[in-house]
Amino acid sequence: MNTKKKVLVACGTGIATSTVVVERVERLIKENGINAEVEQIKISEAKGKQEGADLIVSTTMLPTTYNIPTIIATGYISGINAEQLDEKILSELR
């Protein structure tokens, strides 16, 4: 049995752009059979919430460094290189 992964999706306020990315990441992990939960947060919460998480996907520049992998997901907002983002996220979670 594979362990459940945790993905933090962060934007500046935890509301607008991260909602788009949360929906995309949830669909991505479901379509690829990955056991993961997605939590929508403010970027300011990421440092405190990284413990127990496997990946941070952010729609904004990261204000600091983290102990887990991070992916900047502005491509999901702009539509540019979204497929490459999918692959990066999947490779981190596999």
KEMARVO-583130 format. One record per residue (C-alpha): residue in three letters; y, z, x. Coordinates in pm, whole numbers, padded with zeros to 5 digits, always signed. Layout:
BEGIN
ALAYZX ...
end
This chain:
BEGIN
MET+00000+00000+00000 ASN+00335-00095+00144 THR+00611+00162+00141 LYS+00910+00106-00080 LYS+01215-00021+00104 LYS+01569+00079+00023 VAL+01863-00160+00042 LEU+02222-00038+00022 VAL+02465-00301-00107 ALA+02821-00208-00018 CYS+03168-00341-00086 GLY+03512-00191-00051 THR+03510-00020-00392 GLY+03142-00031-00489 ILE+03226-00236-00797 ALA+03335-00599-00789 THR+03178-00813-00518 SER+02879-00587-00464 THR+02769-00642-00826 VAL+02720-01013-00752 VAL+02529-00931-00433 VAL+02315-00661-00599 GLU+02199-00913-00861 ARG+02120-01169-00594 VAL+01929-00923-00371 GLU+01734-00778-00666 ARG+01627-01129-00771 LEU+01540-01217-00410 ILE+01312-00917-00355 LYS+01148-00960-00695 GLU+01078-01332-00639 ASN+00926-01252-00299 GLY+00715-00958-00413 ILE+00893-00705-00192 ASN+00869-00342-00300 ALA+01232-00234-00270 GLU+01510-00062-00458 VAL+01873-00165-00439 GLU+02160+00084-00454 GLN+02521-00022-00502 ILE+02767+00187-00298 LYS+03118+00193-00153 ILE+03131+00099+00216 SER+03277+00446+00284 GLU+02949+00598+00157 ALA+02723+00388+00381 LYS+02724+00618+00684 GLY+02609+00915+00475 LYS+02354+00718+00275 GLN+02190+00524+00561 GLU+01931+00802+00609 GLY+01623+00688+00420 ALA+01753+00335+00373 ASP+01619+00025+00551 LEU+01908-00218+00530 ILE+02280-00233+00451 VAL+02407-00553+00292 SER+02786-00554+00287 THR+03048-00781+00135 THR+03316-00638+00362 MET+03361-00581+00733 LEU+03178-00273+00852 PRO+03411+00007+00963 THR+03157+00160+01200 THR+02808+00111+01338 TYR+02493+00226+01163 ASN+02142+00332+01263 ILE+01982+00067+01042 PRO+02020-00313+01029 THR+02330-00450+00860 ILE+02398-00792+00713 ILE+02741-00919+00610 ALA+02685-01104+00283 THR+03014-01282+00224 GLY+02810-01602+00193 TYR+02685-01482-00145 ILE+03044-01465-00267 SER+03157-01795-00114 GLY+02827-01976-00171 ILE+02826-02083+00195 ASN+02497-02027+00385 ALA+02350-01823+00097 GLU+01997-01948+00175 GLN+02026-01829+00535 LEU+02136-01490+00405 ASP+01826-01481+00183 GLU+01609-01543+00488 LYS+01785-01275+00697 ILE+01741-01017+00422 LEU+01377-01108+00368 SER+01297-01092+00740 GLU+01450-00742+00761 LEU+01245-00620+00464 ARG+00908-00775+00552 
end
